[in-house]
Amino acid sequence: MKLGICNDHAGVDYKNRLVQLLRDRGIEVQNFGTDTSDSVDYPDYAHRLAKAVEDGSVDRGIALCGTGNGMAITLNKHQGIRAGLAWAPEIGELVSRHNNANVLVLPARFISFETAAAIVNAWLDTPFEGGRHQCRIDKIPL
Ligand code: RB5
């Protein structure tokens, strides 16, 4: 499993700590930035991650910004991306089980790091259920 991760200035600290968590789990991580707290525009990073998921250079992705919404809105412009915003571990579980989200989005300014880590672990550890959820996912593309 190879994961891509991206963030704006609001997500740098959590990104760095999540990269460590992921590597401790034996997961290869590609970092798409940003890596400083200088103000940046989240689409510049979201598009890089989305393209890497779409072209298969990473299997899945994690994106962080202040609310998570800028990243989610941008990522979901890509046909090959299902980006799901999660703010509690149960949502991290369901965004995989029901939505088969290939990018997990975290609102870094509104959750603790411990919650972010629990969400990531839940998302990674939960398989997609398929069945009726696959039928619904099949209806998403325009
Ligand atoms: C940055 O201040 C903030 O707007 C951004 O991190 C994010 O919340 C946008 O949706």
Backbone and ligand atoms as CSV (ligand in chain L), in Angstrom:
chain,resi,resn,atom,element,x,y,z
A,1,MET,N,N,0.857,-1.196,0.000
A,1,MET,CA,C,0.000,0.000,0.000
A,1,MET,C,C,0.890,1.241,0.000
A,2,LYS,N,N,0.606,2.129,-0.951
A,2,LYS,CA,C,1.315,3.409,-0.979
A,2,LYS,C,C,0.291,4.519,-0.856
A,3,LEU,N,N,0.502,5.396,0.098
A,3,LEU,CA,C,-0.432,6.486,0.355
A,3,LEU,C,C,0.186,7.821,-0.034
A,4,GLY,N,N,-0.615,8.703,-0.640
A,4,GLY,CA,C,-0.207,10.080,-0.853
A,4,GLY,C,C,-0.839,10.947,0.223
A,5,ILE,N,N,-0.159,12.025,0.584
A,5,ILE,CA,C,-0.714,12.924,1.597
A,5,ILE,C,C,-0.433,14.365,1.193
A,6,CYS,N,N,-1.424,15.238,1.381
A,6,CYS,CA,C,-1.229,16.651,1.060
A,6,CYS,C,C,-1.979,17.504,2.067
A,7,ASN,N,N,-1.625,18.767,2.095
A,7,ASN,CA,C,-2.195,19.688,3.085
A,7,ASN,C,C,-1.892,21.116,2.692
A,8,ASP,N,N,-2.655,22.055,3.262
A,8,ASP,CA,C,-2.261,23.468,3.178
A,8,ASP,C,C,-1.584,23.840,4.500
A,9,HIS,N,N,-1.390,25.138,4.715
A,9,HIS,CA,C,-0.656,25.589,5.898
A,9,HIS,C,C,-1.361,25.192,7.201
A,10,ALA,N,N,-2.665,24.980,7.156
A,10,ALA,CA,C,-3.401,24.617,8.376
A,10,ALA,C,C,-3.160,23.162,8.782
A,11,GLY,N,N,-2.583,22.381,7.877
A,11,GLY,CA,C,-2.457,20.944,8.154
A,11,GLY,C,C,-1.049,20.422,8.295
A,12,VAL,N,N,-0.056,21.315,8.310
A,12,VAL,CA,C,1.350,20.851,8.291
A,12,VAL,C,C,1.697,19.979,9.501
A,13,ASP,N,N,1.341,20.450,10.682
A,13,ASP,CA,C,1.736,19.727,11.893
A,13,ASP,C,C,1.098,18.336,11.929
A,14,TYR,N,N,-0.212,18.265,11.700
A,14,TYR,CA,C,-0.882,16.957,11.715
A,14,TYR,C,C,-0.341,16.082,10.590
A,15,LYS,N,N,-0.068,16.670,9.422
A,15,LYS,CA,C,0.482,15.870,8.313
A,15,LYS,C,C,1.783,15.184,8.733
A,16,ASN,N,N,2.689,15.980,9.347
A,16,ASN,CA,C,3.975,15.404,9.736
A,16,ASN,C,C,3.794,14.262,10.734
A,17,ARG,N,N,2.860,14.444,11.661
A,17,ARG,CA,C,2.642,13.408,12.679
A,17,ARG,C,C,1.945,12.185,12.076
A,18,LEU,N,N,1.066,12.423,11.111
A,18,LEU,CA,C,0.400,11.293,10.451
A,18,LEU,C,C,1.374,10.502,9.578
A,19,VAL,N,N,2.301,11.194,8.933
A,19,VAL,CA,C,3.309,10.486,8.121
A,19,VAL,C,C,4.066,9.502,9.006
A,20,GLN,N,N,4.413,9.936,10.208
A,20,GLN,CA,C,5.117,9.043,11.137
A,20,GLN,C,C,4.246,7.851,11.508
A,21,LEU,N,N,2.976,8.140,11.807
A,21,LEU,CA,C,2.033,7.059,12.162
A,21,LEU,C,C,1.929,6.044,11.020
A,22,LEU,N,N,1.810,6.566,9.801
A,22,LEU,CA,C,1.651,5.681,8.641
A,22,LEU,C,C,2.898,4.845,8.428
A,23,ARG,N,N,4.057,5.482,8.530
A,23,ARG,CA,C,5.313,4.732,8.338
A,23,ARG,C,C,5.484,3.694,9.434
A,24,ASP,N,N,5.044,4.025,10.661
A,24,ASP,CA,C,5.106,3.043,11.756
A,24,ASP,C,C,4.213,1.840,11.453
A,25,ARG,N,N,3.162,2.063,10.638
A,25,ARG,CA,C,2.280,0.954,10.231
A,25,ARG,C,C,2.851,0.197,9.029
A,26,GLY,N,N,4.015,0.620,8.531
A,26,GLY,CA,C,4.628,-0.058,7.395
A,26,GLY,C,C,4.114,0.412,6.054
A,27,ILE,N,N,3.454,1.562,6.041
A,27,ILE,CA,C,2.873,2.088,4.803
A,27,ILE,C,C,3.854,3.069,4.166
A,28,GLU,N,N,4.060,2.910,2.859
A,28,GLU,CA,C,4.905,3.847,2.117
A,28,GLU,C,C,4.104,5.122,1.892
A,29,VAL,N,N,4.723,6.276,2.118
A,29,VAL,CA,C,4.004,7.547,2.025
A,29,VAL,C,C,4.705,8.474,1.051
A,30,GLN,N,N,3.941,9.069,0.141
A,30,GLN,CA,C,4.467,10.133,-0.719
A,30,GLN,C,C,3.849,11.449,-0.275
A,31,ASN,N,N,4.698,12.403,0.049
A,31,ASN,CA,C,4.260,13.700,0.567
A,31,ASN,C,C,4.168,14.713,-0.570
A,32,PHE,N,N,2.972,15.269,-0.758
A,32,PHE,CA,C,2.757,16.254,-1.819
A,32,PHE,C,C,2.786,17.695,-1.299
A,33,GLY,N,N,3.195,17.890,-0.017
A,33,GLY,CA,C,3.296,19.236,0.534
A,33,GLY,C,C,1.943,19.819,0.893
A,34,THR,N,N,1.990,20.995,1.422
A,34,THR,CA,C,3.067,21.914,1.669
A,34,THR,C,C,3.797,21.543,2.962
A,35,ASP,N,N,4.993,22.063,3.122
A,35,ASP,CA,C,5.774,21.666,4.287
A,35,ASP,C,C,6.175,22.818,5.187
A,36,THR,N,N,5.569,23.976,4.980
A,36,THR,CA,C,5.814,25.091,5.892
A,36,THR,C,C,4.462,25.692,6.281
A,37,SER,N,N,4.489,26.616,7.242
A,37,SER,CA,C,3.240,27.264,7.674
A,37,SER,C,C,2.960,28.536,6.874
A,38,ASP,N,N,3.721,28.785,5.810
A,38,ASP,CA,C,3.432,29.921,4.931
A,38,ASP,C,C,2.094,29.685,4.238
A,39,SER,N,N,1.311,30.742,4.117
A,39,SER,CA,C,-0.023,30.604,3.530
A,39,SER,C,C,0.055,30.159,2.066
A,40,VAL,N,N,-0.712,29.127,1.745
A,40,VAL,CA,C,-0.749,28.596,0.371
A,40,VAL,C,C,-2.208,28.390,-0.033
A,41,ASP,N,N,-2.414,28.026,-1.299
A,41,ASP,CA,C,-3.757,27.781,-1.829
A,41,ASP,C,C,-3.990,26.273,-1.908
A,42,TYR,N,N,-4.980,25.794,-1.154
A,42,TYR,CA,C,-5.192,24.331,-1.064
A,42,TYR,C,C,-5.390,23.634,-2.415
A,43,PRO,N,N,-5.982,24.280,-3.449
A,43,PRO,CA,C,-6.139,23.523,-4.708
A,43,PRO,C,C,-4.811,23.075,-5.318
A,44,ASP,N,N,-3.756,23.861,-5.125
A,44,ASP,CA,C,-2.462,23.491,-5.715
A,44,ASP,C,C,-2.000,22.130,-5.211
A,45,TYR,N,N,-2.330,21.802,-3.994
A,45,TYR,CA,C,-1.895,20.544,-3.387
A,45,TYR,C,C,-2.931,19.449,-3.613
A,46,ALA,N,N,-4.190,19.815,-3.543
A,46,ALA,CA,C,-5.257,18.829,-3.776
A,46,ALA,C,C,-5.149,18.238,-5.182
A,47,HIS,N,N,-4.918,19.084,-6.181
A,47,HIS,CA,C,-4.828,18.569,-7.556
A,47,HIS,C,C,-3.642,17.613,-7.726
A,48,ARG,N,N,-2.533,17.917,-7.078
A,48,ARG,CA,C,-1.363,17.019,-7.183
A,48,ARG,C,C,-1.683,15.641,-6.620
A,49,LEU,N,N,-2.312,15.627,-5.452
A,49,LEU,CA,C,-2.663,14.343,-4.843
A,49,LEU,C,C,-3.692,13.612,-5.702
A,50,ALA,N,N,-4.709,14.333,-6.169
A,50,ALA,CA,C,-5.766,13.696,-6.969
A,50,ALA,C,C,-5.184,13.042,-8.220
A,51,LYS,N,N,-4.286,13.730,-8.886
A,51,LYS,CA,C,-3.685,13.166,-10.105
A,51,LYS,C,C,-2.895,11.899,-9.782
A,52,ALA,N,N,-2.211,11.891,-8.663
A,52,ALA,CA,C,-1.418,10.706,-8.290
A,52,ALA,C,C,-2.320,9.515,-7.981
A,53,VAL,N,N,-3.469,9.762,-7.347
A,53,VAL,CA,C,-4.415,8.660,-7.094
A,53,VAL,C,C,-4.991,8.193,-8.427
A,54,GLU,N,N,-5.356,9.138,-9.281
A,54,GLU,CA,C,-5.977,8.771,-10.565
A,54,GLU,C,C,-5.015,8.002,-11.476
A,55,ASP,N,N,-3.735,8.371,-11.459
A,55,ASP,CA,C,-2.802,7.668,-12.370
A,55,ASP,C,C,-2.178,6.432,-11.715
A,56,GLY,N,N,-2.565,6.146,-10.481
A,56,GLY,CA,C,-2.130,4.911,-9.823
A,56,GLY,C,C,-0.756,4.982,-9.197
A,57,SER,N,N,-0.135,6.170,-9.175
A,57,SER,CA,C,1.189,6.226,-8.547
A,57,SER,C,C,1.094,6.127,-7.025
A,58,VAL,N,N,-0.079,6.414,-6.467
A,58,VAL,CA,C,-0.373,6.052,-5.067
A,58,VAL,C,C,-1.728,5.335,-5.058
A,59,ASP,N,N,-1.946,4.510,-4.029
A,59,ASP,CA,C,-3.197,3.736,-3.970
A,59,ASP,C,C,-4.360,4.549,-3.419
A,60,ARG,N,N,-4.086,5.323,-2.402
A,60,ARG,CA,C,-5.109,6.131,-1.737
A,60,ARG,C,C,-4.443,7.410,-1.241
A,61,GLY,N,N,-5.254,8.330,-0.704
A,61,GLY,CA,C,-4.675,9.580,-0.240
A,61,GLY,C,C,-5.330,10.112,1.017
A,62,ILE,N,N,-4.605,10.999,1.681
A,62,ILE,CA,C,-5.118,11.735,2.832
A,62,ILE,C,C,-4.843,13.211,2.566
A,63,ALA,N,N,-5.842,14.072,2.826
A,63,ALA,CA,C,-5.688,15.512,2.621
A,63,ALA,C,C,-6.154,16.251,3.873
A,64,LEU,N,N,-5.436,17.308,4.215
A,64,LEU,CA,C,-5.801,18.102,5.389
A,64,LEU,C,C,-5.807,19.585,5.040
A,65,CYS,N,N,-6.839,20.281,5.505
A,65,CYS,CA,C,-6.810,21.741,5.542
A,65,CYS,C,C,-7.570,22.159,6.794
A,66,GLY,N,N,-7.849,23.456,6.939
A,66,GLY,CA,C,-8.455,23.911,8.189
A,66,GLY,C,C,-9.786,23.238,8.455
A,67,THR,N,N,-10.724,23.399,7.547
A,67,THR,CA,C,-12.054,22.789,7.699
A,67,THR,C,C,-12.178,21.453,6.994
A,68,GLY,N,N,-11.281,21.188,6.075
A,68,GLY,CA,C,-11.389,20.010,5.214
A,68,GLY,C,C,-12.201,20.275,3.961
A,69,ASN,N,N,-12.994,21.316,3.980
A,69,ASN,CA,C,-13.905,21.527,2.849
A,69,ASN,C,C,-13.202,21.971,1.572
A,70,GLY,N,N,-12.209,22.843,1.690
A,70,GLY,CA,C,-11.498,23.268,0.480
A,70,GLY,C,C,-10.864,22.084,-0.228
A,71,MET,N,N,-10.220,21.215,0.545
A,71,MET,CA,C,-9.603,20.018,-0.040
A,71,MET,C,C,-10.669,19.107,-0.641
A,72,ALA,N,N,-11.752,18.863,0.099
A,72,ALA,CA,C,-12.788,17.932,-0.388
A,72,ALA,C,C,-13.439,18.459,-1.660
A,73,ILE,N,N,-13.753,19.731,-1.692
A,73,ILE,CA,C,-14.408,20.316,-2.872
A,73,ILE,C,C,-13.501,20.177,-4.086
A,74,THR,N,N,-12.220,20.480,-3.908
A,74,THR,CA,C,-11.275,20.414,-5.029
A,74,THR,C,C,-11.046,18.971,-5.479
A,75,LEU,N,N,-10.790,18.091,-4.544
A,75,LEU,CA,C,-10.515,16.686,-4.884
A,75,LEU,C,C,-11.679,16.062,-5.635
A,76,ASN,N,N,-12.888,16.387,-5.220
A,76,ASN,CA,C,-14.058,15.757,-5.837
A,76,ASN,C,C,-14.391,16.309,-7.221
A,77,LYS,N,N,-13.649,17.294,-7.692
A,77,LYS,CA,C,-13.753,17.712,-9.101
A,77,LYS,C,C,-13.166,16.658,-10.036
A,78,HIS,N,N,-12.310,15.794,-9.495
A,78,HIS,CA,C,-11.646,14.768,-10.308
A,78,HIS,C,C,-12.554,13.547,-10.416
A,79,GLN,N,N,-12.759,13.064,-11.629
A,79,GLN,CA,C,-13.668,11.931,-11.855
A,79,GLN,C,C,-13.246,10.680,-11.089
A,80,GLY,N,N,-11.941,10.501,-10.933
A,80,GLY,CA,C,-11.469,9.269,-10.298
A,80,GLY,C,C,-11.368,9.342,-8.791
A,81,ILE,N,N,-11.831,10.438,-8.212
A,81,ILE,CA,C,-11.663,10.627,-6.770
A,81,ILE,C,C,-13.005,10.581,-6.045
A,82,ARG,N,N,-13.035,9.840,-4.957
A,82,ARG,CA,C,-14.126,9.931,-3.986
A,82,ARG,C,C,-13.479,10.372,-2.675
A,83,ALA,N,N,-13.549,11.673,-2.404
A,83,ALA,CA,C,-12.937,12.224,-1.200
A,83,ALA,C,C,-14.009,12.394,-0.136
A,84,GLY,N,N,-13.769,11.827,1.028
A,84,GLY,CA,C,-14.734,11.897,2.117
A,84,GLY,C,C,-14.164,12.628,3.317
A,85,LEU,N,N,-14.939,13.591,3.808
A,85,LEU,CA,C,-14.548,14.372,4.990
A,85,LEU,C,C,-14.978,13.614,6.243
A,86,ALA,N,N,-14.060,13.474,7.193
A,86,ALA,CA,C,-14.387,12.761,8.436
A,86,ALA,C,C,-13.866,13.542,9.638
A,87,TRP,N,N,-14.691,13.617,10.669
A,87,TRP,CA,C,-14.325,14.354,11.880
A,87,TRP,C,C,-14.495,13.502,13.137
A,88,ALA,N,N,-14.790,12.238,12.955
A,88,ALA,CA,C,-14.895,11.308,14.081
A,88,ALA,C,C,-14.492,9.926,13.563
A,89,PRO,N,N,-13.952,9.068,14.428
A,89,PRO,CA,C,-13.511,7.749,13.970
A,89,PRO,C,C,-14.626,6.936,13.314
A,90,GLU,N,N,-15.847,7.064,13.803
A,90,GLU,CA,C,-16.955,6.302,13.198
A,90,GLU,C,C,-17.186,6.742,11.759
A,91,ILE,N,N,-16.959,8.015,11.486
A,91,ILE,CA,C,-17.126,8.497,10.107
A,91,ILE,C,C,-15.962,8.008,9.251
A,92,GLY,N,N,-14.769,7.941,9.834
A,92,GLY,CA,C,-13.636,7.357,9.116
A,92,GLY,C,C,-13.930,5.923,8.698
A,93,GLU,N,N,-14.584,5.187,9.585
A,93,GLU,CA,C,-14.960,3.800,9.274
A,93,GLU,C,C,-16.002,3.766,8.151
A,94,LEU,N,N,-17.031,4.593,8.286
A,94,LEU,CA,C,-18.143,4.541,7.321
A,94,LEU,C,C,-17.755,5.093,5.952
A,95,VAL,N,N,-16.827,6.033,5.925
A,95,VAL,CA,C,-16.433,6.601,4.638
A,95,VAL,C,C,-15.666,5.559,3.812
A,96,SER,N,N,-15.141,4.560,4.465
A,96,SER,CA,C,-14.562,3.431,3.744
A,96,SER,C,C,-15.618,2.363,3.503
A,97,ARG,N,N,-16.344,1.949,4.540
A,97,ARG,CA,C,-17.305,0.850,4.438
A,97,ARG,C,C,-18.423,1.160,3.441
A,98,HIS,N,N,-18.929,2.390,3.446
A,98,HIS,CA,C,-20.081,2.733,2.605
A,98,HIS,C,C,-19.721,3.516,1.345
A,99,ASN,N,N,-18.728,4.397,1.439
A,99,ASN,CA,C,-18.425,5.305,0.320
A,99,ASN,C,C,-17.181,4.901,-0.454
A,100,ASN,N,N,-16.437,3.940,0.053
A,100,ASN,CA,C,-15.191,3.505,-0.597
A,100,ASN,C,C,-14.321,4.711,-0.965
A,101,ALA,N,N,-14.209,5.642,-0.049
A,101,ALA,CA,C,-13.445,6.873,-0.310
A,101,ALA,C,C,-11.983,6.531,-0.574
A,102,ASN,N,N,-11.481,6.986,-1.711
A,102,ASN,CA,C,-10.059,6.755,-1.989
A,102,ASN,C,C,-9.186,7.911,-1.508
A,103,VAL,N,N,-9.827,8.983,-1.036
A,103,VAL,CA,C,-9.089,10.028,-0.311
A,103,VAL,C,C,-9.872,10.364,0.959
A,104,LEU,N,N,-9.178,10.368,2.067
A,104,LEU,CA,C,-9.737,10.760,3.360
A,104,LEU,C,C,-9.345,12.212,3.620
A,105,VAL,N,N,-10.332,13.047,3.960
A,105,VAL,CA,C,-10.054,14.464,4.217
A,105,VAL,C,C,-10.317,14.773,5.696
A,106,LEU,N,N,-9.377,15.494,6.295
A,106,LEU,CA,C,-9.453,15.791,7.726
A,106,LEU,C,C,-9.467,17.303,7.970
A,107,PRO,N,N,-10.346,17.769,8.867
A,107,PRO,CA,C,-10.422,19.193,9.211
A,107,PRO,C,C,-9.461,19.516,10.358
A,108,ALA,N,N,-8.219,19.840,10.029
A,108,ALA,CA,C,-7.148,19.889,11.024
A,108,ALA,C,C,-7.399,20.895,12.141
A,109,ARG,N,N,-8.148,21.972,11.848
A,109,ARG,CA,C,-8.361,22.996,12.883
A,109,ARG,C,C,-9.531,22.662,13.814
A,110,PHE,N,N,-10.212,21.554,13.571
A,110,PHE,CA,C,-11.437,21.280,14.332
A,110,PHE,C,C,-11.431,19.930,15.035
A,111,ILE,N,N,-10.325,19.201,14.946
A,111,ILE,CA,C,-10.222,17.922,15.656
A,111,ILE,C,C,-8.851,17.850,16.307
A,112,SER,N,N,-8.761,17.075,17.391
A,112,SER,CA,C,-7.454,16.865,18.026
A,112,SER,C,C,-6.616,15.928,17.156
A,113,PHE,N,N,-5.302,15.916,17.414
A,113,PHE,CA,C,-4.477,14.974,16.651
A,113,PHE,C,C,-4.867,13.536,16.976
A,114,GLU,N,N,-5.231,13.285,18.235
A,114,GLU,CA,C,-5.613,11.916,18.618
A,114,GLU,C,C,-6.845,11.469,17.825
A,115,THR,N,N,-7.787,12.387,17.624
A,115,THR,CA,C,-8.960,12.051,16.816
A,115,THR,C,C,-8.553,11.827,15.358
A,116,ALA,N,N,-7.690,12.693,14.833
A,116,ALA,CA,C,-7.228,12.521,13.444
A,116,ALA,C,C,-6.582,11.149,13.262
A,117,ALA,N,N,-5.745,10.754,14.207
A,117,ALA,CA,C,-5.063,9.459,14.113
A,117,ALA,C,C,-6.070,8.314,14.179
A,118,ALA,N,N,-7.062,8.444,15.052
A,118,ALA,CA,C,-8.078,7.381,15.173
A,118,ALA,C,C,-8.912,7.288,13.896
A,119,ILE,N,N,-9.198,8.421,13.278
A,119,ILE,CA,C,-9.948,8.415,12.011
A,119,ILE,C,C,-9.139,7.706,10.926
A,120,VAL,N,N,-7.863,8.057,10.839
A,120,VAL,CA,C,-7.006,7.442,9.812
A,120,VAL,C,C,-6.939,5.930,10.018
A,121,ASN,N,N,-6.743,5.500,11.250
A,121,ASN,CA,C,-6.672,4.057,11.512
A,121,ASN,C,C,-7.987,3.369,11.171
A,122,ALA,N,N,-9.104,4.012,11.502
A,122,ALA,CA,C,-10.415,3.411,11.200
A,122,ALA,C,C,-10.614,3.291,9.692
A,123,TRP,N,N,-10.267,4.331,8.962
A,123,TRP,CA,C,-10.402,4.325,7.493
A,123,TRP,C,C,-9.538,3.234,6.871
A,124,LEU,N,N,-8.297,3.110,7.360
A,124,LEU,CA,C,-7.388,2.108,6.803
A,124,LEU,C,C,-7.812,0.688,7.147
A,125,ASP,N,N,-8.401,0.510,8.304
A,125,ASP,CA,C,-8.687,-0.841,8.796
A,125,ASP,C,C,-10.061,-1.355,8.391
A,126,THR,N,N,-10.860,-0.522,7.734
A,126,THR,CA,C,-12.228,-0.915,7.397
A,126,THR,C,C,-12.341,-1.206,5.906
A,127,PRO,N,N,-12.772,-2.391,5.525
A,127,PRO,CA,C,-12.954,-2.686,4.090
A,127,PRO,C,C,-14.257,-2.100,3.553
A,128,PHE,N,N,-14.298,-1.887,2.245
A,128,PHE,CA,C,-15.530,-1.463,1.569
A,128,PHE,C,C,-16.508,-2.635,1.583
A,129,GLU,N,N,-17.779,-2.339,1.848
A,129,GLU,CA,C,-18.793,-3.390,1.974
A,129,GLU,C,C,-19.339,-3.854,0.622
A,130,GLY,N,N,-19.265,-2.982,-0.391
A,130,GLY,CA,C,-19.810,-3.367,-1.703
A,130,GLY,C,C,-21.324,-3.463,-1.667
A,131,GLY,N,N,-21.895,-4.365,-2.493
A,131,GLY,CA,C,-23.345,-4.578,-2.495
A,131,GLY,C,C,-24.110,-3.313,-2.846
A,132,ARG,N,N,-25.087,-2.952,-2.015
A,132,ARG,CA,C,-25.921,-1.786,-2.314
A,132,ARG,C,C,-25.098,-0.498,-2.370
A,133,HIS,N,N,-23.980,-0.493,-1.645
A,133,HIS,CA,C,-23.143,0.716,-1.658
A,133,HIS,C,C,-22.422,0.864,-3.001
A,134,GLN,N,N,-22.069,-0.265,-3.623
A,134,GLN,CA,C,-21.454,-0.185,-4.958
A,134,GLN,C,C,-22.466,0.366,-5.966
A,135,CYS,N,N,-23.730,-0.060,-5.871
A,135,CYS,CA,C,-24.777,0.465,-6.770
A,135,CYS,C,C,-24.873,1.980,-6.635
A,136,ARG,N,N,-24.812,2.479,-5.426
A,136,ARG,CA,C,-24.907,3.925,-5.194
A,136,ARG,C,C,-23.673,4.644,-5.746
A,137,ILE,N,N,-22.506,4.073,-5.511
A,137,ILE,CA,C,-21.277,4.689,-6.027
A,137,ILE,C,C,-21.290,4.726,-7.552
A,138,ASP,N,N,-21.852,3.685,-8.164
A,138,ASP,CA,C,-21.921,3.646,-9.630
A,138,ASP,C,C,-22.756,4.780,-10.190
A,139,LYS,N,N,-23.657,5.341,-9.380
A,139,LYS,CA,C,-24.528,6.427,-9.842
A,139,LYS,C,C,-23.909,7.820,-9.646
A,140,ILE,N,N,-22.736,7.899,-9.058
A,140,ILE,CA,C,-22.146,9.214,-8.752
A,140,ILE,C,C,-21.618,9.938,-9.996
A,141,PRO,N,N,-20.865,9.285,-10.878
A,141,PRO,CA,C,-20.242,10.047,-11.981
A,141,PRO,C,C,-21.281,10.731,-12.865
A,142,LEU,N,N,-20.942,11.926,-13.364
A,142,LEU,CA,C,-21.847,12.675,-14.243
A,142,LEU,C,C,-21.609,12.278,-15.698
L,1,RB5,C1,C,-7.011,28.427,5.346
L,1,RB5,O1,O,-7.075,29.550,6.147
L,1,RB5,C2,C,-8.351,27.747,5.244
L,1,RB5,O2,O,-9.226,28.509,4.483
L,1,RB5,C3,C,-8.192,26.380,4.643
L,1,RB5,O3,O,-7.318,25.640,5.424
L,1,RB5,C4,C,-9.443,25.545,4.531
L,1,RB5,O4,O,-10.162,25.531,5.719
L,1,RB5,C5,C,-10.286,25.843,3.371
L,1,RB5,O5,O,-11.304,25.197,3.120
